[in-house]
Amino acid sequence: MGMTIEPYRVQAYNTAKQSENKMHDDTVAKRFGFSGGLVPGVDVMAYMMHQPVAKWGRAFLERGFIDVRFLKPVYDGEMAELTAGESNDVLSIEVQSRDELCATGTASLPASAPAVSIADYKEVAAVAERRPVSGASYELGKWLGTTPRDWAGEAAAGYLADIRAADPIYTKEGLGHPGLLQRVMNRALVDNAILGPWIHVGSRMQLLSAAKVGDVITARAKVIGNYDKKGHRFVELDALVVANGKTPLAHCHHIAIYQPREQAAA
């Protein structure tokens, strides 16, 4: 029997106005048919984790699963309305903004985190010198690393403020918000090439352990897809996000358009 989960409203905030990805810049985004700069998909995904965490608490942070697709942009300053319905222990989550369905996803709590071997994921450094993106940047089978990143102290508090996360679990228990892991997944793309405007399309994430504030986080990502679809160039990554070089935090599947049509035709 399904039950309704408390709706969640958040005033979206574009954390990436100064980003290298000009898809978050009003002027450039308009060239691609959008009405302004896009709130990053990883931050919309972070909003979508509110209801699963409200339902399952720390258990979700330790072993939860979430699968998200981005359909339409969420714009800076607009209200995002998140609704979640439950059926057979799965939450179906929808994000609406400006009367449009912007993202859909599902979240669930497996009985236990699946076993993933860190040895199966090759640790490599990010490229020493980034070059303008091309097909060779993300060749099939290539391993991509990231510049180590930690969110401690002010950075951790600042991130929670940016994504409007008021749930006390993070500060009370000294835990990192799982949205941070998605930011590191973006770094697997950004740290290894100079990208033009690009778009995060969707992600699956199986959490394996709760991140702690101050963890040094990296991704070990393998390129499993690189293809053209409707004039867009897509890349797909299979990755393990790791804390402190040894603790697997999440197994992720990340999909992005790294050369949207206007660029791909150039």
C-alpha positions as CSV (number, residue, x, y, z in Angstrom):
1,M,0.0,0.0,0.0
2,G,1.5,3.3,-1.0
3,M,1.7,6.3,1.3
4,T,2.3,10.0,0.5
5,I,5.5,11.6,1.7
6,E,5.5,15.2,2.8
7,P,6.1,17.6,-0.2
8,Y,9.3,19.6,-0.2
9,R,9.7,23.1,-1.5
10,V,13.0,24.8,-2.2
11,Q,14.0,28.1,-3.8
12,A,16.5,26.9,-6.4
13,Y,19.9,28.5,-6.3
14,N,22.4,28.6,-9.1
15,T,25.7,27.7,-7.4
16,A,27.5,27.7,-10.7
17,K,27.1,31.3,-12.0
18,Q,30.9,31.7,-11.9
19,S,31.5,28.2,-13.2
20,E,33.6,27.4,-16.3
21,N,30.4,25.7,-17.6
22,K,28.7,28.6,-19.3
23,M,25.4,26.6,-19.5
24,H,24.9,28.2,-16.1
25,D,25.4,31.7,-17.5
26,D,22.2,33.5,-18.6
27,T,23.5,34.8,-21.9
28,V,25.1,31.5,-23.1
29,A,22.2,29.3,-21.9
30,K,19.8,31.5,-24.1
31,R,21.8,30.5,-27.2
32,F,20.9,26.9,-26.5
33,G,17.2,27.7,-26.2
34,F,17.0,28.1,-22.4
35,S,15.5,31.2,-20.7
36,G,18.4,31.7,-18.3
37,G,21.3,30.0,-16.5
38,L,20.6,26.5,-15.4
39,V,20.8,25.3,-11.7
40,P,23.3,22.4,-11.9
41,G,21.8,19.0,-12.2
42,V,23.9,17.7,-9.3
43,D,22.2,20.4,-7.0
44,V,18.7,19.4,-8.3
45,M,19.6,15.8,-7.4
46,A,20.7,17.0,-4.0
47,Y,17.2,18.5,-3.5
48,M,15.8,15.1,-4.5
49,M,17.6,13.4,-1.6
50,H,15.7,15.4,1.0
51,Q,12.7,13.1,1.0
52,P,14.6,9.7,1.1
53,V,16.8,11.1,4.0
54,A,13.6,12.3,5.8
55,K,12.1,8.8,5.4
56,W,15.1,6.5,6.1
57,G,17.6,8.8,7.9
58,R,21.2,7.7,8.3
59,A,20.4,4.3,6.8
60,F,19.8,6.0,3.4
61,L,23.2,7.8,3.6
62,E,24.9,4.5,4.3
63,R,23.2,2.3,1.6
64,G,20.5,4.2,-0.2
65,F,19.9,4.0,-4.0
66,I,18.8,6.9,-6.2
67,D,18.2,7.1,-9.9
68,V,17.5,10.5,-11.5
69,R,16.8,11.9,-14.9
70,F,16.8,15.6,-15.7
71,L,14.1,16.6,-18.2
72,K,13.8,20.4,-18.1
73,P,16.0,23.1,-16.4
74,V,15.4,24.5,-13.0
75,Y,16.2,28.2,-13.0
76,D,17.9,30.3,-10.3
77,G,15.5,31.9,-7.8
78,E,12.5,29.8,-8.9
79,M,10.6,27.6,-6.6
80,A,11.1,23.9,-7.0
81,E,8.3,21.7,-5.8
82,L,9.2,18.1,-4.9
83,T,6.6,15.4,-4.5
84,A,7.2,11.8,-3.6
85,G,4.9,8.8,-3.6
86,E,5.8,5.5,-2.1
87,S,4.9,2.1,-3.5
88,N,6.5,-1.2,-2.7
89,D,9.2,0.5,-0.6
90,V,10.3,2.7,-3.6
91,L,9.9,6.5,-3.6
92,S,9.0,8.0,-6.9
93,I,10.1,11.6,-6.8
94,E,9.1,14.5,-9.2
95,V,10.5,18.0,-9.4
96,Q,8.3,20.7,-10.8
97,S,9.2,24.3,-11.4
98,R,7.3,26.9,-13.4
99,D,4.6,24.4,-13.9
100,E,6.9,22.0,-15.8
101,L,8.1,18.6,-14.9
102,C,11.9,19.2,-14.5
103,A,13.2,15.9,-13.1
104,T,12.0,12.5,-12.1
105,G,13.7,9.8,-10.0
106,T,13.3,6.8,-7.7
107,A,14.9,6.1,-4.4
108,S,15.0,3.0,-2.3
109,L,16.8,1.4,0.7
110,P,18.4,-2.0,-0.1
111,A,18.6,-4.4,2.8
112,S,22.4,-4.1,2.6
113,A,24.9,-2.2,0.5
114,P,26.1,-4.4,-2.4
115,A,29.6,-5.6,-2.3
116,V,31.9,-3.5,-4.6
117,S,35.6,-4.1,-4.8
118,I,37.8,-1.0,-4.8
119,A,40.4,-3.1,-6.7
120,D,38.1,-3.1,-9.7
121,Y,38.4,0.7,-10.0
122,K,41.7,2.0,-11.2
123,E,43.1,5.0,-9.4
124,V,44.6,7.5,-11.8
125,A,45.3,11.2,-11.4
126,A,43.5,13.9,-13.2
127,V,45.3,15.0,-16.4
128,A,48.3,17.3,-15.7
129,E,47.2,19.7,-18.4
130,R,43.6,19.9,-19.6
131,R,43.0,20.4,-23.3
132,P,39.9,21.5,-25.2
133,V,37.4,18.7,-25.2
134,S,37.3,16.2,-28.1
135,G,36.3,12.6,-28.6
136,A,39.7,11.6,-27.3
137,S,39.0,13.2,-23.9
138,Y,36.6,10.5,-23.0
139,E,37.7,7.5,-25.1
140,L,35.8,4.2,-24.4
141,G,37.5,2.2,-21.7
142,K,39.6,5.2,-20.5
143,W,40.1,5.7,-16.8
144,L,39.5,9.3,-15.4
145,G,40.7,10.6,-12.0
146,T,39.8,13.7,-10.1
147,T,41.6,16.3,-8.1
148,P,41.1,15.4,-4.4
149,R,38.5,17.5,-2.7
150,D,37.4,17.9,0.9
151,W,34.5,19.7,2.3
152,A,35.4,20.6,5.9
153,G,34.4,23.5,8.2
154,E,33.1,26.5,6.3
155,A,33.0,24.6,2.9
156,A,30.7,21.9,4.4
157,A,28.4,24.5,6.0
158,G,28.5,26.6,2.8
159,Y,27.5,23.6,0.7
160,L,24.5,22.8,2.9
161,A,23.4,26.5,2.7
162,D,23.8,26.5,-1.1
163,I,21.5,23.4,-1.6
164,R,19.1,24.7,1.1
165,A,19.6,21.5,3.2
166,A,18.2,22.2,6.7
167,D,18.0,18.6,7.9
168,P,20.0,18.5,11.2
169,I,21.5,15.0,10.5
170,Y,24.5,16.4,8.6
171,T,25.7,18.9,11.2
172,K,24.6,16.9,14.2
173,E,26.3,13.7,13.1
174,G,29.2,15.3,11.1
175,L,28.1,13.7,7.9
176,G,28.7,14.8,4.3
177,H,25.6,15.4,2.1
178,P,25.5,12.8,-0.7
179,G,25.1,15.6,-3.2
180,L,28.8,16.2,-2.7
181,L,29.5,12.9,-4.3
182,Q,27.7,14.0,-7.4
183,R,29.8,17.1,-7.6
184,V,32.9,14.9,-7.6
185,M,31.4,12.9,-10.4
186,N,31.2,16.1,-12.4
187,R,34.8,16.7,-11.7
188,A,35.7,13.4,-13.5
189,L,34.6,15.3,-16.6
190,V,35.8,18.8,-15.8
191,D,39.2,17.9,-14.4
192,N,40.2,16.0,-17.5
193,A,39.2,18.4,-20.3
194,I,38.3,22.0,-21.0
195,L,34.6,21.8,-21.7
196,G,32.4,24.3,-23.4
197,P,28.8,24.5,-22.2
198,W,27.7,21.0,-21.2
199,I,24.7,19.3,-19.5
200,H,24.3,16.7,-16.9
201,V,21.5,14.4,-18.1
202,G,21.1,11.8,-15.4
203,S,22.7,9.7,-12.7
204,R,22.3,6.5,-10.7
205,M,24.0,6.3,-7.3
206,Q,24.2,3.4,-4.9
207,L,25.6,4.7,-1.6
208,L,28.0,2.4,0.1
209,S,29.0,4.3,3.2
210,A,28.1,7.6,4.8
211,A,30.6,10.4,3.9
212,K,32.0,12.3,6.8
213,V,32.7,16.0,6.9
214,G,36.3,16.5,6.0
215,D,36.7,13.3,4.0
216,V,39.1,13.7,1.0
217,I,36.9,12.6,-1.9
218,T,38.0,11.4,-5.3
219,A,36.3,9.5,-8.2
220,R,37.7,6.5,-10.1
221,A,35.7,6.7,-13.3
222,K,35.7,4.4,-16.4
223,V,34.3,5.7,-19.7
224,I,31.6,3.2,-20.7
225,G,29.8,5.3,-23.4
226,N,30.8,7.9,-25.9
227,Y,28.3,8.5,-28.7
228,D,26.3,10.9,-30.8
229,K,22.5,11.2,-30.4
230,K,20.4,13.8,-32.2
231,G,23.6,15.9,-32.8
232,H,24.6,15.9,-29.1
233,R,27.8,14.1,-27.9
234,F,27.2,12.0,-24.8
235,V,29.5,10.4,-22.3
236,E,28.7,7.8,-19.7
237,L,30.8,7.0,-16.7
238,D,30.9,4.0,-14.4
239,A,32.7,5.1,-11.2
240,L,33.5,4.5,-7.6
241,V,33.6,7.6,-5.4
242,V,36.2,7.0,-2.6
243,A,37.0,8.7,0.7
244,N,40.6,9.1,1.9
245,G,41.9,6.7,-0.8
246,K,40.3,3.7,0.8
247,T,36.6,3.8,1.7
248,P,34.1,3.3,-1.2
249,L,31.3,5.9,-0.7
250,A,29.2,5.3,-3.8
251,H,28.9,3.4,-7.0
252,C,27.8,5.8,-9.7
253,H,26.6,5.8,-13.3
254,H,26.8,9.4,-14.7
255,I,25.5,10.6,-18.1
256,A,26.3,14.0,-19.6
257,I,26.1,15.8,-22.9
258,Y,29.7,17.1,-23.2
259,Q,29.1,18.8,-26.6
260,P,25.5,20.0,-27.0
261,R,24.2,20.5,-30.5
262,E,25.3,24.0,-31.2
263,Q,28.8,23.0,-30.3
264,A,28.7,19.6,-31.9
265,A,27.8,21.1,-35.2
266,A,30.7,23.6,-35.1
